[in-house]
Amino acid sequence: MSEDTTPRPVLNAVSFVVADMAATVEFYSQLGLEFDPDAANAPHAQATVAGMQIMFDTRAVVLSFMPDWYVPEGGHRAALAFECSSPAAVDAEHSRLVDLGYRSLLTPFDAVWGQRYAVILDPDDNPVDLYCALS
């Protein structure tokens, strides 16, 4: 039996389908992602974080090559998680985003798995985790 020498794929991107690119770019900019200056008006936008591409495409883009695509229902589809520098920073970041008009799904709390944890909803109702180890 011969050994397969084909290189394995490398995870280097996460992609989200969005309803409103401008709202999405604004939200994720608030969390420190950096976009091209014209990203808010583009059908595709992306940011690089620690070598990982975070990509956003409008529903129209996805429908252009996948005409049977539909918005999933019945719960969230994916979540990005942003590590904060301290438990107090989780609280402060959550408060800052709520003050900017973003909706909270979970207010900060000490989770049984050992993190200070909170969840904010992005403009497409995707949960965005804010967390920091408690110890």
C-alpha positions in Angstrom: 0.0 0.0 0.0 1.5 3.4 -1.0 1.6 6.3 1.3 -0.4 9.4 0.2 2.1 12.3 -0.1 -0.5 14.9 -1.1 -0.2 17.9 1.3 -3.2 18.3 3.6 -5.3 21.5 3.3 -4.5 24.3 5.7 -7.2 26.2 7.5 -6.5 29.9 6.8 -9.9 31.5 6.3 -13.4 31.7 7.7 -16.3 33.1 5.5 -19.6 34.6 6.4 -22.6 35.6 4.3 -23.9 39.0 5.3 -27.0 41.0 4.5 -25.5 44.5 4.9 -21.8 44.9 4.2 -21.5 48.4 5.6 -23.1 47.4 8.9 -20.8 44.3 9.1 -17.7 46.2 8.3 -18.6 48.8 11.0 -19.3 46.2 13.6 -16.1 44.2 13.1 -14.1 47.4 12.8 -15.3 48.1 16.3 -13.6 44.9 17.4 -10.3 45.8 15.8 -10.5 44.1 12.3 -9.0 46.3 9.6 -10.6 46.5 6.2 -9.7 48.2 2.9 -11.1 51.7 2.8 -13.8 50.8 0.3 -14.9 47.6 2.0 -18.2 48.9 3.3 -19.4 49.4 -0.3 -18.0 46.2 -1.7 -19.7 42.8 -2.3 -16.7 41.1 -0.7 -14.6 42.2 2.2 -11.9 40.6 4.3 -9.5 41.2 7.1 -6.4 39.3 8.2 -6.0 38.4 11.9 -2.9 36.4 12.9 -2.6 35.0 9.4 -6.2 34.0 9.3 -8.5 35.5 6.7 -12.0 36.6 7.9 -14.1 37.0 4.8 -17.5 38.4 4.3 -19.7 38.1 1.2 -23.1 39.7 0.5 -26.1 37.4 0.0 -26.1 38.6 -3.6 -22.6 37.3 -4.2 -23.4 33.9 -2.8 -26.7 33.7 -4.8 -24.8 34.5 -8.0 -23.0 31.1 -7.8 -25.3 29.1 -5.6 -28.9 30.1 -6.6 -30.5 27.7 -4.2 -28.8 29.2 -1.2 -31.0 30.4 1.6 -30.5 32.0 5.0 -30.2 29.2 7.6 -32.9 29.1 10.3 -33.1 27.7 13.8 -30.0 28.9 15.5 -26.6 30.5 14.8 -24.4 29.3 12.0 -21.0 30.2 13.3 -19.4 32.4 16.0 -16.1 34.3 16.1 -14.5 34.6 19.5 -12.4 37.5 20.6 -10.1 37.1 23.5 -9.9 40.1 25.9 -7.0 41.0 28.0 -8.7 40.5 31.4 -12.1 39.6 32.8 -12.8 43.3 33.4 -12.0 43.9 29.7 -14.7 41.5 28.7 -17.2 43.6 30.7 -15.9 46.9 29.3 -15.9 45.7 25.7 -19.4 44.3 26.1 -20.6 47.6 27.5 -18.9 49.6 24.8 -20.5 47.6 22.0 -23.9 47.8 23.7 -23.5 51.6 24.1 -22.8 51.7 20.3 -26.2 50.1 19.7 -25.2 46.5 19.2 -27.4 43.9 20.8 -26.2 41.7 23.7 -27.2 38.0 23.6 -25.4 37.1 26.9 -24.2 39.7 29.4 -20.8 39.0 31.0 -20.7 36.1 33.5 -18.2 33.7 35.0 -18.7 30.5 33.0 -18.3 27.1 34.5 -15.5 26.4 32.0 -13.3 29.0 33.6 -13.8 32.1 31.5 -15.4 35.5 31.8 -17.7 35.2 28.9 -20.2 37.4 27.0 -21.9 37.3 23.6 -22.8 40.2 21.3 -24.8 39.8 18.1 -23.4 41.1 14.8 -25.6 42.9 12.3 -26.7 39.4 10.9 -27.4 38.0 14.3 -24.3 35.9 14.4 -23.0 35.6 17.9 -19.6 37.1 18.7 -18.0 35.8 21.8 -16.0 37.9 24.1 -13.9 36.0 26.7 -10.9 35.8 29.0 -9.6 33.1 31.3 -10.5 33.7 34.9 -7.2 32.5 36.3 
